[in-house]
Amino acid sequence: MNIIVCIKQVPGTTQVKINPETGTLIRDGVEAVVNPFDEYAIEEALRIKEKAGGTVKIITMGPPQADTALKTAISMGADEGYLVSDRALAGSDTWATSYAVSRGIASLGGFDLIICGKQAIDGDTAQVGPGVAEMLDIPFVAWVRKIEEISEGSIRVERMMEEGYEVIEMPLPGLITVVKEINEPRLASLKGKMRAKKAHIPVLTAEQIKAEPEKVGLKGSPTQVLRSFVPERKKSGEKISGEISELVEKMKSTIMDLGIVK
């Protein structure tokens, strides 16, 4: 079973800064970590490998320093890591990112399954995983909470819904995005950390993955961030006390003042 896991390096803080000219994140001087949801994707890939054999390759798109995220995955037990990185890719929105990542995956050769975290904590769009599947023309299932069975040609999963879950069987190769309920990510072993430290991370450029220039970067992005900011902390709530009838009247008055109901 040859598995590819898509991960993203994200800021390890909520106090992010935005470039006012491009609307993109300023990453210099900001602690970066593996997107937490992607850790569950890595863990699930490793569990499948332990049961069925095969390989686990990790791929990410980002600046040169994103190779540390790949080494984190390798320290957990992944076999290889690949970094899609090129100035031409800077400023890519979710569509352009999906395209570039799909081209990177295609350059790695064949695969049976692609696993992604359900979303990245810095954008919360949950679009890249399904976008990659669409651009590779393979089926996908999002919000997977459990893999019931996996074979050479198909996979049966439980997809989380608002009320309960669905059981879906999908042919392979395919892609799934997983939620945190699927497992508990392992900690890297000392041996894994030593292996990751020595690991070579190939860098795949836009030219190497045969990305069309008009489909990547700001030029290839149908959407752009015009303004982004950290919301101001709201004032603390007001504590009221008294008899129940008095409290009900106070709440009614407050609701009317806010215009919630008329």
Backbone as CSV, one residue per row, in Angstrom:
resi,resn,N_x,N_y,N_z,CA_x,CA_y,CA_z,C_x,C_y,C_z
1,MET,0.848,-1.185,0.000,0.000,0.000,0.000,0.891,1.245,0.000
2,ASN,0.878,1.961,-1.093,1.688,3.172,-1.209,0.832,4.398,-0.886
3,ILE,1.175,5.060,0.193,0.364,6.163,0.711,1.128,7.478,0.633
4,ILE,0.422,8.531,0.248,0.981,9.880,0.256,0.164,10.721,1.229
5,VAL,0.839,11.423,2.108,0.168,12.290,3.069,0.512,13.744,2.749
6,CYS,-0.526,14.558,2.590,-0.328,15.988,2.353,-0.379,16.720,3.688
7,ILE,0.646,17.490,3.982,0.667,18.248,5.223,0.954,19.718,4.930
8,LYS,0.793,20.540,5.940,1.080,21.963,5.806,1.779,22.459,7.057
9,GLN,2.729,23.349,6.877,3.363,24.012,8.014,2.593,25.295,8.294
10,VAL,2.177,25.471,9.538,1.348,26.622,9.900,1.986,27.372,11.057
11,PRO,1.596,28.640,11.266,2.123,29.393,12.407,1.709,28.748,13.719
12,GLY,2.644,28.684,14.648,2.350,28.112,15.949,1.807,29.135,16.917
13,THR,1.158,30.179,16.404,0.600,31.243,17.227,-0.590,31.854,16.520
14,THR,-1.476,32.471,17.293,-2.617,33.169,16.690,-2.266,34.608,16.354
15,GLN,-1.124,35.088,16.847,-0.714,36.472,16.593,0.090,36.554,15.301
16,VAL,-0.573,36.294,14.203,0.097,36.326,12.906,0.073,37.735,12.330
17,LYS,1.031,38.004,11.456,1.091,39.294,10.786,0.886,39.081,9.290
18,ILE,0.266,40.058,8.672,-0.078,39.967,7.263,0.663,41.034,6.470
19,ASN,1.206,40.642,5.326,1.829,41.601,4.417,0.716,42.468,3.819
20,PRO,0.719,43.782,4.093,-0.381,44.642,3.620,-0.466,44.748,2.109
21,GLU,0.618,44.463,1.397,0.620,44.594,-0.056,0.104,43.332,-0.751
22,THR,0.487,42.164,-0.221,0.093,40.908,-0.873,-1.056,40.192,-0.172
23,GLY,-1.316,40.548,1.098,-2.364,39.869,1.846,-1.961,38.480,2.300
24,THR,-0.665,38.155,2.226,-0.178,36.828,2.615,0.501,36.895,3.980
25,LEU,0.689,35.718,4.594,1.302,35.655,5.917,2.762,36.080,5.883
26,ILE,3.183,36.799,6.912,4.598,37.087,7.124,5.130,35.986,8.028
27,ARG,5.964,35.119,7.472,6.414,33.943,8.214,7.739,34.144,8.935
28,ASP,8.491,35.159,8.550,9.800,35.394,9.161,9.653,35.671,10.654
29,GLY,10.415,34.924,11.453,10.411,35.144,12.890,9.225,34.537,13.618
30,VAL,8.379,33.792,12.921,7.198,33.180,13.527,7.423,31.681,13.687
31,GLU,7.188,31.156,14.877,7.319,29.720,15.116,6.378,28.965,14.187
32,ALA,6.863,27.909,13.582,6.056,27.126,12.656,5.963,25.683,13.136
33,VAL,4.805,25.085,12.948,4.561,23.708,13.378,3.797,22.959,12.289
34,VAL,3.740,21.643,12.428,2.908,20.847,11.527,1.448,21.128,11.868
35,ASN,0.646,21.384,10.855,-0.775,21.588,11.082,-1.316,20.441,11.939
36,PRO,-1.908,20.741,13.107,-2.339,19.674,14.020,-3.221,18.607,13.384
37,PHE,-4.149,18.982,12.511,-5.016,17.987,11.874,-4.223,17.039,10.977
38,ASP,-3.093,17.511,10.454,-2.278,16.669,9.582,-1.553,15.580,10.363
39,GLU,-1.359,15.792,11.653,-0.710,14.767,12.468,-1.564,13.494,12.514
40,TYR,-2.882,13.666,12.492,-3.780,12.507,12.481,-3.691,11.776,11.139
41,ALA,-3.479,12.546,10.063,-3.320,11.933,8.739,-2.032,11.120,8.681
42,ILE,-0.957,11.670,9.250,0.319,10.952,9.287,0.177,9.664,10.085
43,GLU,-0.435,9.775,11.256,-0.601,8.604,12.123,-1.409,7.512,11.438
44,GLU,-2.501,7.888,10.758,-3.334,6.877,10.115,-2.578,6.185,8.990
45,ALA,-1.767,6.953,8.256,-0.953,6.358,7.193,0.035,5.350,7.763
46,LEU,0.642,5.702,8.874,1.608,4.801,9.505,0.939,3.523,10.004
47,ARG,-0.274,3.651,10.518,-0.991,2.467,10.996,-1.342,1.535,9.838
48,ILE,-1.740,2.113,8.711,-2.047,1.287,7.533,-0.793,0.570,7.061
49,LYS,0.326,1.289,7.048,1.600,0.690,6.626,1.988,-0.465,7.542
50,GLU,1.781,-0.296,8.843,2.137,-1.347,9.797,1.301,-2.616,9.597
51,LYS,0.073,-2.435,9.107,-0.807,-3.589,8.889,-0.622,-4.207,7.499
52,ALA,-0.505,-3.335,6.485,-0.510,-3.820,5.102,0.826,-3.702,4.392
53,GLY,1.818,-3.075,5.029,3.102,-2.858,4.373,3.028,-1.699,3.401
54,GLY,4.113,-1.465,2.688,4.145,-0.375,1.720,5.004,0.785,2.184
55,THR,4.711,1.966,1.655,5.496,3.164,1.969,4.587,4.325,2.320
56,VAL,5.135,5.251,3.087,4.431,6.488,3.424,5.304,7.658,3.004
57,LYS,4.844,8.394,2.005,5.549,9.585,1.540,4.783,10.822,1.979
58,ILE,5.510,11.831,2.398,4.899,13.082,2.847,5.237,14.188,1.858
59,ILE,4.258,15.000,1.546,4.494,16.114,0.639,3.887,17.386,1.221
60,THR,4.583,18.492,1.047,4.054,19.783,1.465,4.500,20.845,0.487
61,MET,3.772,21.928,0.458,4.147,23.073,-0.360,4.385,24.248,0.574
62,GLY,5.483,24.956,0.358,5.778,26.082,1.221,7.171,26.636,0.977
63,PRO,7.607,27.568,1.827,8.950,28.130,1.716,9.994,27.101,2.136
64,PRO,11.281,27.377,1.909,12.340,26.409,2.235,12.276,25.863,3.659
65,GLN,11.894,26.717,4.625,11.881,26.261,6.026,10.779,25.244,6.315
66,ALA,9.885,25.007,5.356,8.833,24.013,5.558,9.392,22.597,5.590
67,ASP,10.676,22.442,5.260,11.266,21.101,5.325,11.299,20.568,6.751
68,THR,11.220,21.473,7.745,11.199,21.008,9.140,9.916,20.245,9.438
69,ALA,8.810,20.627,8.793,7.553,19.904,8.975,7.677,18.489,8.415
70,LEU,8.354,18.367,7.288,8.565,17.053,6.681,9.444,16.182,7.563
71,LYS,10.440,16.777,8.174,11.318,16.009,9.060,10.577,15.570,10.327
72,THR,9.614,16.374,10.761,8.788,15.957,11.890,8.012,14.693,11.531
73,ALA,7.457,14.668,10.318,6.720,13.491,9.863,7.629,12.277,9.750
74,ILE,8.836,12.484,9.265,9.797,11.386,9.149,10.181,10.863,10.522
75,SER,10.299,11.769,11.495,10.641,11.338,12.851,9.538,10.484,13.465
76,MET,8.300,10.647,12.969,7.177,9.843,13.452,7.172,8.459,12.804
77,GLY,7.862,8.325,11.650,7.923,7.026,11.002,7.718,7.034,9.499
78,ALA,7.451,8.209,8.913,7.274,8.279,7.459,8.584,7.935,6.755
79,ASP,8.480,7.442,5.525,9.671,6.999,4.790,10.400,8.143,4.098
80,GLU,9.652,9.014,3.439,10.269,10.080,2.641,9.457,11.362,2.761
81,GLY,10.126,12.485,2.465,9.449,13.774,2.471,9.833,14.570,1.238
82,TYR,8.866,15.284,0.668,9.117,16.079,-0.528,8.538,17.478,-0.337
83,LEU,9.342,18.483,-0.690,8.938,19.878,-0.529,8.730,20.528,-1.892
84,VAL,7.504,20.957,-2.145,7.204,21.731,-3.349,7.438,23.192,-2.991
85,SER,8.476,23.780,-3.556,8.850,25.136,-3.162,9.439,25.894,-4.337
86,ASP,8.901,27.094,-4.563,9.353,27.917,-5.679,8.762,29.312,-5.483
87,ARG,9.524,30.340,-5.786,9.003,31.709,-5.666,7.773,31.906,-6.542
88,ALA,7.706,31.165,-7.631,6.557,31.289,-8.537,5.263,30.841,-7.868
89,LEU,5.356,30.069,-6.783,4.174,29.559,-6.096,3.695,30.473,-4.982
90,ALA,4.462,31.488,-4.644,4.134,32.377,-3.527,2.786,33.062,-3.756
91,GLY,1.997,33.124,-2.712,0.706,33.796,-2.792,-0.415,32.957,-3.353
92,SER,-0.179,31.672,-3.559,-1.219,30.799,-4.119,-2.410,30.685,-3.175
93,ASP,-3.622,30.785,-3.720,-4.814,30.544,-2.907,-5.083,29.048,-2.867
94,THR,-6.221,28.637,-2.351,-6.476,27.203,-2.201,-6.559,26.489,-3.548
95,TRP,-7.080,27.174,-4.572,-7.166,26.549,-5.888,-5.773,26.328,-6.467
96,ALA,-4.951,27.374,-6.449,-3.597,27.266,-6.994,-2.749,26.305,-6.166
97,THR,-2.970,26.286,-4.853,-2.248,25.351,-3.993,-2.633,23.910,-4.324
98,SER,-3.920,23.665,-4.492,-4.385,22.323,-4.852,-3.755,21.871,-6.160
99,TYR,-3.678,22.797,-7.108,-3.089,22.471,-8.409,-1.613,22.111,-8.260
100,ALA,-0.853,22.951,-7.532,0.581,22.722,-7.377,0.851,21.418,-6.618
101,VAL,0.089,21.168,-5.558,0.282,19.940,-4.781,-0.068,18.720,-5.633
102,SER,-1.126,18.817,-6.424,-1.500,17.688,-7.285,-0.423,17.402,-8.320
103,ARG,0.201,18.456,-8.845,1.294,18.269,-9.786,2.502,17.638,-9.079
104,GLY,2.736,18.046,-7.845,3.831,17.455,-7.080,3.602,15.981,-6.832
105,ILE,2.373,15.613,-6.476,2.036,14.213,-6.247,2.200,13.408,-7.526
106,ALA,1.742,13.967,-8.640,1.858,13.276,-9.926,3.319,13.008,-10.283
107,SER,4.209,13.904,-9.859,5.625,13.741,-10.181,6.282,12.625,-9.369
108,LEU,5.625,12.197,-8.280,6.203,11.156,-7.422,5.924,9.752,-7.938
109,GLY,5.053,9.632,-8.899,4.725,8.308,-9.425,3.408,7.806,-8.880
110,GLY,3.182,6.500,-8.938,1.908,5.924,-8.541,1.672,5.925,-7.041
111,PHE,0.404,5.802,-6.668,0.021,5.744,-5.260,-1.305,4.998,-5.163
112,ASP,-1.608,4.514,-3.976,-2.886,3.848,-3.721,-3.856,4.751,-2.968
113,LEU,-3.307,5.535,-2.045,-4.168,6.352,-1.189,-3.460,7.643,-0.809
114,ILE,-4.222,8.736,-0.819,-3.733,10.027,-0.328,-4.539,10.369,0.918
115,ILE,-3.855,10.781,1.974,-4.530,11.159,3.215,-4.171,12.597,3.564
116,CYS,-5.175,13.382,3.918,-4.976,14.770,4.339,-5.706,14.999,5.659
117,GLY,-5.243,15.973,6.432,-6.027,16.421,7.571,-7.266,17.130,7.049
118,LYS,-8.288,17.248,7.867,-9.554,17.804,7.370,-9.416,19.259,6.939
119,GLN,-8.500,20.020,7.560,-8.311,21.417,7.202,-7.062,21.935,7.888
120,ALA,-6.613,23.121,7.469,-5.463,23.768,8.110,-5.980,24.810,9.095
121,ILE,-5.321,24.939,10.223,-5.824,25.843,11.262,-5.609,27.312,10.923
122,ASP,-4.774,27.610,9.935,-4.553,29.019,9.599,-5.557,29.546,8.575
123,GLY,-6.159,28.641,7.797,-7.117,29.080,6.789,-8.517,28.543,7.030
124,ASP,-8.597,27.327,7.599,-9.879,26.692,7.936,-10.828,26.546,6.743
125,THR,-10.288,26.414,5.529,-11.163,26.302,4.367,-11.574,24.863,4.072
126,ALA,-10.717,23.903,4.419,-10.968,22.477,4.115,-11.148,22.246,2.619
127,GLN,-10.482,23.049,1.799,-10.651,22.965,0.349,-9.525,22.235,-0.370
128,VAL,-8.314,22.257,0.179,-7.165,21.737,-0.562,-7.240,20.222,-0.768
129,GLY,-7.620,19.469,0.260,-7.720,18.018,0.099,-8.647,17.627,-1.043
130,PRO,-9.924,18.042,-0.983,-10.834,17.750,-2.085,-10.364,18.332,-3.413
131,GLY,-9.722,19.511,-3.357,-9.216,20.128,-4.583,-8.152,19.283,-5.248
132,VAL,-7.267,18.708,-4.446,-6.217,17.835,-4.977,-6.852,16.617,-5.656
133,ALA,-7.866,16.043,-5.003,-8.539,14.875,-5.571,-9.174,15.209,-6.918
134,GLU,-9.829,16.345,-6.992,-10.471,16.752,-8.246,-9.449,16.919,-9.356
135,MET,-8.311,17.527,-9.032,-7.306,17.791,-10.059,-6.556,16.531,-10.471
136,LEU,-6.547,15.524,-9.597,-5.949,14.238,-9.956,-6.995,13.297,-10.562
137,ASP,-8.253,13.754,-10.561,-9.371,12.976,-11.115,-9.513,11.637,-10.401
138,ILE,-9.508,11.686,-9.069,-9.708,10.482,-8.262,-10.838,10.739,-7.272
139,PRO,-11.515,9.701,-6.794,-12.602,9.886,-5.825,-12.050,10.293,-4.464
140,PHE,-12.899,10.908,-3.644,-12.465,11.276,-2.294,-13.648,11.226,-1.332
141,VAL,-13.303,11.070,-0.054,-14.276,11.152,1.030,-13.690,12.063,2.099
142,ALA,-14.448,13.061,2.514,-13.977,14.004,3.526,-14.521,13.627,4.907
143,TRP,-13.884,14.135,5.936,-14.323,13.990,7.323,-14.387,12.525,7.767
144,VAL,-13.372,11.757,7.414,-13.337,10.338,7.784,-12.921,10.188,9.250
145,ARG,-13.723,9.453,9.992,-13.422,9.238,11.413,-12.905,7.836,11.702
146,LYS,-13.071,6.910,10.724,-12.601,5.538,10.922,-12.456,4.844,9.579
147,ILE,-11.376,4.090,9.437,-11.215,3.221,8.272,-11.637,1.827,8.703
148,GLU,-12.742,1.337,8.132,-13.252,0.023,8.511,-12.474,-1.098,7.839
149,GLU,-12.184,-0.910,6.549,-11.478,-1.956,5.805,-10.778,-1.329,4.608
150,ILE,-9.606,-1.839,4.306,-8.881,-1.362,3.142,-8.238,-2.554,2.439
151,SER,-8.392,-2.596,1.123,-7.828,-3.684,0.331,-7.077,-3.083,-0.848
152,GLU,-6.644,-3.933,-1.736,-5.855,-3.471,-2.870,-6.646,-2.548,-3.788
153,GLY,-7.948,-2.771,-3.881,-8.715,-1.987,-4.839,-9.807,-1.114,-4.269
154,SER,-10.000,-1.142,-2.943,-11.073,-0.335,-2.366,-10.818,-0.037,-0.894
155,ILE,-11.587,0.911,-0.382,-11.499,1.286,1.024,-12.903,1.582,1.526
156,ARG,-13.224,1.116,2.731,-14.520,1.400,3.348,-14.288,2.211,4.605
157,VAL,-14.967,3.357,4.704,-14.716,4.286,5.803,-16.023,4.750,6.426
158,GLU,-15.893,5.313,7.620,-17.007,5.993,8.269,-16.772,7.494,8.156
159,ARG,-17.728,8.194,7.563,-17.610,9.644,7.424,-18.465,10.318,8.483
160,MET,-17.858,11.217,9.248,-18.577,11.913,10.305,-19.599,12.879,9.713
161,MET,-20.785,12.852,10.274,-21.853,13.768,9.897,-22.282,14.551,11.135
162,GLU,-23.138,15.544,10.944,-23.596,16.329,12.082,-24.327,15.457,13.089
163,GLU,-25.093,14.498,12.583,-25.806,13.575,13.461,-25.496,12.150,13.013
164,GLY,-24.518,11.521,13.661,-24.157,10.158,13.307,-23.034,10.102,12.281
165,TYR,-23.061,9.054,11.441,-22.015,8.880,10.440,-22.547,8.079,9.261
166,GLU,-21.823,8.149,8.152,-22.136,7.371,6.962,-21.024,6.356,6.717
167,VAL,-21.377,5.188,6.210,-20.389,4.197,5.795,-20.283,4.268,4.278
168,ILE,-19.097,4.538,3.785,-18.894,4.722,2.351,-17.765,3.815,1.875
169,GLU,-18.002,3.141,0.763,-16.950,2.346,0.135,-16.515,3.052,-1.140
170,MET,-15.211,3.181,-1.311,-14.658,3.951,-2.422,-13.557,3.167,-3.113
171,PRO,-13.510,3.203,-4.442,-12.429,2.512,-5.153,-11.107,3.252,-4.976
172,LEU,-10.025,2.528,-5.094,-8.693,3.114,-5.026,-8.045,3.063,-6.400
173,PRO,-7.149,4.020,-6.705,-6.635,5.061,-5.821,-7.678,6.140,-5.530
174,GLY,-7.559,6.724,-4.336,-8.484,7.757,-3.904,-7.860,8.600,-2.816
175,LEU,-8.650,9.537,-2.290,-8.158,10.465,-1.265,-9.178,10.569,-0.148
176,ILE,-8.688,10.647,1.076,-9.558,10.896,2.224,-8.985,12.039,3.059
177,THR,-9.877,12.790,3.690,-9.436,13.754,4.697,-9.965,13.248,6.036
178,VAL,-9.148,13.321,7.075,-9.494,12.705,8.353,-9.692,13.738,9.447
179,VAL,-10.524,13.372,10.423,-10.777,14.218,11.582,-9.998,13.669,12.777
180,LYS,-9.933,14.444,13.841,-9.101,14.062,14.983,-9.637,12.844,15.733
181,GLU,-10.907,12.514,15.529,-11.474,11.350,16.211,-10.930,10.031,15.682
182,ILE,-10.176,10.053,14.601,-9.738,8.812,13.956,-8.634,8.095,14.732
183,ASN,-7.803,8.803,15.474,-6.703,8.152,16.187,-6.049,9.111,17.181
184,GLU,-4.973,8.671,17.763,-4.156,9.499,18.650,-2.735,9.475,18.097
185,PRO,-2.236,10.601,17.552,-0.904,10.622,16.944,0.190,10.207,17.929
186,ARG,1.146,9.442,17.441,2.266,8.979,18.256,3.304,10.076,18.426
187,LEU,4.129,9.906,19.429,5.269,10.802,19.615,6.464,10.230,18.858
188,ALA,7.306,11.096,18.378,8.495,10.646,17.662,9.457,9.958,18.627
189,SER,10.043,8.868,18.171,11.039,8.162,18.982,12.403,8.816,18.804
190,LEU,13.326,8.501,19.682,14.680,9.037,19.564,15.316,8.569,18.262
191,LYS,15.083,7.303,17.927,15.610,6.755,16.672,15.024,7.502,15.477
192,GLY,13.728,7.795,15.566,13.068,8.524,14.485,13.618,9.922,14.331
193,LYS,13.879,10.582,15.439,14.433,11.942,15.401,15.823,11.953,14.789
194,MET,16.614,10.942,15.106,17.956,10.851,14.541,17.884,10.606,13.035
195,ARG,16.953,9.754,12.615,16.794,9.485,11.183,16.323,10.729,10.439
196,ALA,15.404,11.475,11.069,14.887,12.691,10.444,15.971,13.756,10.308
197,LYS,16.850,13.806,11.292,17.921,14.795,11.270,18.840,14.582,10.066
198,LYS,19.016,13.327,9.688,19.904,13.006,8.573,19.163,12.934,7.233
199,ALA,17.843,13.040,7.275,17.045,12.834,6.065,17.290,13.930,5.025
200,HIS,17.345,13.516,3.782,17.461,14.456,2.664,16.062,14.761,2.146
201,ILE,15.734,16.035,2.045,14.416,16.454,1.580,14.534,17.030,0.171
202,PRO,14.105,16.295,-0.853,14.147,16.831,-2.214,13.204,18.025,-2.366
203,VAL,13.665,19.040,-3.064,12.848,20.227,-3.332,12.364,20.156,-4.773
204,LEU,11.056,20.226,-4.954,10.456,20.165,-6.277,10.039,21.568,-6.709
205,THR,10.611,22.063,-7.781,10.293,23.399,-8.269,9.066,23.352,-9.178
206,ALA,8.552,24.531,-9.488,7.394,24.618,-10.379,7.700,23.987,-11.732
207,GLU,8.915,24.173,-12.195,9.309,23.595,-13.482,9.379,22.082,-13.392
208,GLN,9.926,21.561,-12.283,10.070,20.113,-12.134,8.730,19.398,-12.054
209,ILE,7.730,20.026,-11.444,6.418,19.381,-11.350,5.543,19.709,-12.564
210,LYS,6.132,20.445,-13.499,5.458,20.807,-14.754,4.175,21.592,-14.508
211,ALA,4.291,22.568,-13.591,3.152,23.429,-13.299,3.066,24.542,-14.342
212,GLU,1.881,24.792,-14.831,1.693,25.868,-15.796,1.761,27.204,-15.064
213,PRO,2.608,28.150,-15.512,2.833,29.413,-14.807,1.560,30.197,-14.506
214,GLU,0.591,30.147,-15.400,-0.631,30.926,-15.209,-1.597,30.296,-14.206
215,LYS,-1.232,29.127,-13.651,-2.115,28.450,-12.704,-1.584,28.451,-11.277
216,VAL,-0.464,29.127,-11.036,0.109,29.135,-9.690,0.406,30.562,-9.249
217,GLY,0.678,30.708,-7.937,1.015,32.022,-7.400,-0.169,32.965,-7.422
218,LEU,0.103,34.239,-7.171,-0.953,35.244,-7.173,-1.632,35.329,-8.542
219,LYS,-0.851,35.162,-9.587,-1.388,35.242,-10.948,-2.409,34.144,-11.211
220,GLY,-2.164,32.979,-10.660,-3.051,31.847,-10.909,-4.118,31.647,-9.854
221,SER,-4.280,32.610,-8.953,-5.243,32.469,-7.862,-6.530,33.245,-8.153
222,PRO,-7.654,32.553,-8.290,-8.931,33.239,-8.535,-9.366,34.122,-7.377
223,THR,-8.883,33.805,-6.163,-9.238,34.606,-4.992,-7.983,35.179,-4.357
224,GLN,-8.128,36.339,-3.740,-7.019,36.976,-3.040,-7.505,37.572,-1.738
225,VAL,-6.646,37.581,-0.727,-6.978,38.163,0.568,-6.709,39.662,0.499
226,LEU,-7.762,40.440,0.613,-7.604,41.893,0.568,-7.259,42.460,1.934
227,ARG,-7.759,41.820,2.984,-7.483,42.310,4.337,-7.645,41.176,5.324
228,SER,-6.717,41.087,6.256,-6.794,40.071,7.293,-6.281,40.674,8.586
229,PHE,-6.906,40.323,9.713,-6.508,40.920,10.980,-6.909,40.005,12.130
230,VAL,-6.257,40.216,13.263,-6.614,39.495,14.486,-7.726,40.272,15.165
231,PRO,-8.883,39.668,15.380,-9.996,40.403,15.997,-9.667,40.871,17.403
232,GLU,-10.194,42.029,17.753,-9.961,42.567,19.087,-10.725,41.738,20.119
233,ARG,-10.122,41.625,21.283,-10.777,40.881,22.359,-12.004,41.650,22.832
234,LYS,-13.139,40.963,22.902,-14.362,41.629,23.324,-14.340,41.874,24.826
235,LYS,-15.154,42.850,25.262,-15.245,43.156,26.677,-15.839,41.968,27.423
236,SER,-15.495,41.876,28.697,-16.011,40.777,29.506,-17.517,40.935,29.692
237,GLY,-18.179,39.822,29.928,-19.622,39.853,30.096,-20.046,40.524,31.394
238,GLU,-21.304,40.845,31.474,-21.855,41.498,32.664,-22.598,40.468,33.499
239,LYS,-22.313,40.439,34.777,-22.966,39.508,35.678,-24.167,40.190,36.317
240,ILE,-25.319,39.539,36.248,-26.522,40.096,36.843,-27.059,39.127,37.880
241,SER,-27.742,39.652,38.854,-28.278,38.810,39.920,-29.656,39.329,40.327
242,GLY,-30.365,38.505,41.034,-31.698,38.888,41.476,-32.651,37.712,41.399
243,GLU,-33.936,37.991,41.602,-34.956,36.965,41.495,-35.137,36.556,40.036
244,ILE,-35.653,35.354,39.827,-35.809,34.832,38.470,-36.637,35.765,37.600
245,SER,-37.729,36.279,38.147,-38.588,37.168,37.364,-37.845,38.440,36.958
246,GLU,-36.997,38.943,37.862,-36.223,40.142,37.556,-35.182,39.850,36.484
247,LEU,-34.537,38.682,36.582,-33.517,38.304,35.607,-34.125,38.153,34.209
248,VAL,-35.328,37.573,34.154,-36.005,37.393,32.867,-36.276,38.746,32.222
249,GLU,-36.721,39.701,33.006,-37.014,41.024,32.469,-35.741,41.734,32.000
250,LYS,-34.656,41.564,32.763,-33.381,42.171,32.368,-32.879,41.576,31.059
251,MET,-33.007,40.257,30.930,-32.566,39.592,29.703,-33.415,40.030,28.512
252,LYS,-34.702,40.156,28.716,-35.581,40.627,27.643,-35.171,42.014,27.191
253,SER,-34.891,42.873,28.147,-34.504,44.249,27.832,-33.189,44.290,27.058
254,THR,-32.233,43.444,27.488,-30.935,43.392,26.813,-31.076,42.900,25.382
255,ILE,-31.895,41.867,25.206,-32.107,41.310,23.865,-32.754,42.331,22.951
256,MET,-33.715,43.080,23.483,-34.387,44.103,22.686,-33.413,45.212,22.305
257,ASP,-32.541,45.607,23.245,-31.556,46.673,22.973,-30.579,46.265,21.883
258,LEU,-30.237,44.968,21.857,-29.281,44.461,20.849,-29.956,44.255,19.487
259,GLY,-31.256,44.298,19.469,-31.962,44.131,18.199,-32.020,42.692,17.725
260,ILE,-31.804,41.748,18.665,-31.827,40.336,18.286,-33.224,39.908,17.903
261,VAL,-34.205,40.382,18.687,-35.613,40.120,18.380,-36.379,41.426,18.485
262,LYS,-37.515,41.449,17.888,-38.361,42.641,17.945,-39.697,42.303,18.587
